[in-house]
Amino acid sequence: MANPQLHLLELNAKTGEVFLRLRKFPNIILTPPRWEDEPLLIPYLNDPRVCDWLSGPPYPYTLQDSKDFLARIKPPADEVIQHLKDADPAAAPIIVGECPVWSIREVRGSEEVFLGGISIIRCENGELMGPNGVDWENKKKREEENNALAVGDPSIIWTIGDWLAPSHHGRGIMTDVIRTLLNDWAVPRMGVRHVWATAFTGNEGSVKVFLKNGFKLVTTHENHVVVKGKMRGLHLLEWQYEG
């Protein structure tokens, strides 16, 4: 019998790995990061169709960058999975502070093809959290305050980061990824109630994905931040739980 504390996650019958199946595209799953993903990240995060819209990953993206990234995100994912497995199976499903499924994969027979990444973490746009618009001076302070809130606190501001292999753009897959992640994990298992999403100006595809998931475009900050040597404008979108 499946552990009730893993509720909404499925288990791979062969490997025992947890995964979350998409609602509309059941052949696409979200899994924990794997060490073998290291070389798979590199071509995508050097592809302008992906990396030009991401603020975080360095460019050019190297194998060492990939190793460092997985070393940062895999242990917390493993820890939350173990925490769920160790929790009392007779108790109500616990609220956790992390999303353990990060990698987007397409199931093709016995093969699982790596397609991209999705994350929901505490917001890193502290410069936008104050009452008076953009406030770079208090960015760190606002983020520290948000990070200090207890797991499950409904006032936490979360943010979603995502990218998908260009071969799968325009199919509605990322819309389904975000819808599934929010409704089948973030809300019921992390207590997420308030999410900000950002997209660089020009990335209208990403904006449309969030709008389709009930986000509202709050504002656009022109000439907001320099990323990879280029000044970028930033769209801010917001989602709040209404259940």
C-alpha positions in Angstrom: 0.0 0.0 0.0 1.3 3.5 -0.9 2.4 5.7 2.0 -0.4 8.2 2.5 2.2 10.9 3.3 3.2 10.7 -0.4 -0.4 11.7 -1.3 -0.7 13.1 -4.9 2.7 11.7 -5.8 3.0 8.3 -7.6 5.7 5.7 -7.3 7.7 4.3 -10.2 7.1 0.5 -9.8 10.6 -0.4 -11.0 12.7 2.3 -9.3 10.6 3.4 -6.4 11.1 7.0 -7.4 8.3 9.4 -6.8 6.7 11.4 -9.6 3.8 13.7 -10.4 1.9 13.0 -13.5 0.5 15.9 -15.6 -3.2 16.3 -15.8 -3.6 16.9 -19.5 -0.4 15.2 -20.8 -0.3 12.0 -18.7 2.8 10.8 -20.6 4.7 13.7 -19.1 5.8 13.5 -15.5 7.7 15.6 -13.0 10.4 13.8 -11.1 13.1 14.6 -8.6 16.4 15.8 -10.1 18.8 13.0 -11.0 22.6 13.1 -11.0 22.5 11.8 -14.6 20.8 15.0 -15.7 24.1 16.8 -15.4 25.1 16.6 -19.2 21.4 16.9 -20.3 21.1 20.4 -19.0 24.0 21.8 -21.0 22.6 22.0 -24.5 19.3 23.5 -23.4 20.8 26.1 -21.1 23.1 27.2 -23.9 20.3 27.4 -26.4 19.2 31.1 -26.9 15.6 30.0 -27.2 15.8 28.9 -23.5 18.7 30.8 -21.9 17.8 34.2 -23.2 14.7 34.2 -21.0 16.3 32.9 -17.8 18.0 35.2 -15.3 19.7 32.6 -13.2 21.9 30.2 -15.2 25.2 31.5 -16.3 26.1 31.7 -20.0 27.9 29.9 -21.4 26.6 27.0 -19.3 29.3 24.4 -18.4 29.3 20.9 -17.0 30.6 22.4 -13.7 27.6 24.8 -13.7 25.4 21.8 -14.1 27.2 19.9 -11.3 26.9 22.9 -9.0 23.2 23.3 -9.7 22.3 19.7 -9.1 24.4 19.7 -5.9 22.3 22.6 -4.7 18.8 21.4 -5.6 19.0 17.6 -5.3 19.7 17.3 -1.5 16.7 19.4 -0.5 14.5 17.3 -2.8 15.8 14.1 -1.4 15.4 15.4 2.2 11.7 16.3 1.7 11.0 12.9 0.1 12.6 11.2 3.1 10.7 13.5 5.5 7.4 12.4 3.9 8.3 8.8 4.1 9.3 9.1 7.7 6.1 10.9 8.7 3.3 9.1 10.5 1.3 7.3 7.9 -1.7 7.4 10.1 -1.6 11.2 10.4 -3.0 13.7 7.9 -0.6 14.5 5.1 2.0 17.0 6.4 2.8 20.4 4.9 6.4 20.7 3.6 8.4 23.6 2.5 9.9 22.3 -0.7 8.8 20.8 -4.0 10.7 17.5 -4.5 9.8 17.1 -8.2 11.8 19.4 -10.5 12.6 17.6 -13.8 10.1 17.5 -16.6 10.3 14.1 -18.5 8.4 12.6 -21.3 7.6 8.9 -20.9 8.3 7.0 -24.2 7.8 3.3 -23.6 10.5 2.3 -21.1 12.4 5.5 -21.7 12.0 8.9 -19.8 13.3 11.8 -21.9 14.5 14.9 -20.1 12.6 18.0 -21.3 13.1 20.8 -18.8 12.7 22.1 -15.3 10.1 23.6 -13.0 10.6 25.1 -9.5 8.5 26.8 -6.9 10.6 28.5 -4.3 10.3 31.5 -2.0 10.4 34.7 -4.1 13.7 36.2 -4.9 12.4 39.6 -6.1 12.6 41.4 -2.8 13.0 44.7 -4.6 9.3 44.5 -5.5 8.0 43.5 -2.1 7.9 46.9 -0.4 5.0 49.3 -0.4 6.5 51.9 -2.6 7.4 50.2 -5.9 10.9 49.1 -6.8 13.2 49.3 -3.8 16.7 47.9 -4.5 18.0 49.1 -1.2 15.8 46.8 0.9 15.8 43.9 -1.5 17.8 41.6 0.8 15.8 42.6 3.9 12.4 41.8 2.2 13.7 38.4 1.0 15.0 37.6 4.5 11.6 38.4 6.0 9.8 36.3 3.4 12.3 33.4 4.0 11.8 33.6 7.8 8.1 32.9 7.6 7.2 29.4 8.9 6.4 26.5 6.5 2.8 26.7 5.6 2.4 30.4 6.4 -0.2 31.7 3.8 1.6 35.1 3.6 4.7 33.6 2.0 5.3 34.9 -1.5 6.4 32.1 -3.8 7.7 32.3 -7.3 7.8 29.8 -10.2 10.8 29.3 -12.5 10.4 27.1 -15.6 11.9 26.2 -18.9 11.1 23.6 -21.6 13.0 22.0 -24.5 12.3 24.1 -27.7 11.2 21.0 -29.4 8.1 21.0 -27.1 7.3 24.7 -27.2 3.8 25.7 -28.3 2.0 22.6 -27.3 0.4 23.7 -24.0 2.8 21.5 -22.0 4.1 24.2 -19.7 0.6 25.4 -19.1 -0.2 21.9 -17.9 3.0 21.7 -15.9 2.2 24.8 -13.9 -1.5 23.9 -13.4 -0.5 20.4 -12.2 2.3 21.7 -9.9 0.0 24.3 -8.3 -3.1 22.2 -7.8 -1.6 18.8 -7.1 1.4 19.8 -5.0 2.0 23.4 -4.1 -1.5 24.2 -2.7 -2.3 21.0 -0.9 1.2 19.9 0.2 3.1 23.2 0.7 0.3 25.5 1.7 1.0 27.8 -1.1 -1.5 30.7 -1.3 0.4 33.6 -3.0 2.6 33.3 -6.1 4.5 35.9 -8.1 5.8 35.0 -11.5 8.1 37.2 -13.6 9.0 37.2 -17.3 11.3 39.4 -19.2 9.6 41.8 -21.6 9.4 40.2 -25.0 8.7 36.7 -23.5 5.0 36.8 -24.4 4.8 33.1 -24.5 5.6 32.8 -20.8 3.2 35.6 -20.0 0.4 33.7 -21.8 1.2 30.5 -19.9 0.7 32.2 -16.6 -2.4 34.1 -17.7 -3.9 30.7 -18.7 -3.3 29.5 -15.1 -5.2 32.4 -13.5 -2.3 34.8 -12.9 -2.9 38.5 -13.4 -0.4 40.9 -15.0 0.3 43.4 -12.2 2.8 45.7 -13.7 5.7 46.0 -16.1 9.0 47.5 -15.0 11.0 48.8 -18.0 14.8 48.8 -17.7 14.6 46.8 -14.5 17.8 44.8 -14.3 20.9 43.9 -16.2 21.1 40.2 -17.1 24.0 38.7 -19.0 25.1 42.1 -20.0 21.8 43.3 -21.3 19.2 45.6 -19.7 15.9 43.8 -19.4 12.4 44.9 -18.6 10.3 42.7 -16.3 6.6 41.7 -16.2 5.2 40.9 -12.8 2.3 38.5 -12.6 0.4 37.4 -9.5 -1.7 34.5 -8.4 -3.7 34.1 -5.2 -5.5 31.0 -3.9 -9.3 31.4 -4.0 -10.3 28.0 -2.7 
